[in-house]
């Protein structure tokens, strides 16, 4: 009788702790109508940086720890996966809306000289849209290197498995980012 009671208490404790062990990351709201009307280009870039910071925080907190073990005992870790996916999806939706807003509001104000291909002369005053697979990563890395982007990352070169980007910064500098097989780094 005492063994059954102990087993029941342990099972109840495990289920209770595993429910509390499910990680909670929160959610980001979509871009509101007020934000669409009032955000400046600089504020849009700040919101994009905040959204990227939220995703980094979720990635960091989703690493394996003691709560992961307890969560796995209760629901095989499914709760943590669902919670992380919900948080990242909310960030992705906000990021997409902010990117559209930035494209509508800010890209028209940015004119740059664009090289058609490496070694070719540039065409001054051409407005460029980002077009590479790793554009958002290039912009994030530029921000981490103390660059406040004026617009989107410009794909300046592409070969199989390699993309090169230029990010124009508010201070007049440029950040160059090279991505090989989606592994990106800022060039010095």
Order of alpha helices (4+ residues) and beta strands (2+ residues): alpha-alpha-alpha-alpha-alpha-beta-beta-alpha-beta-beta-beta-beta
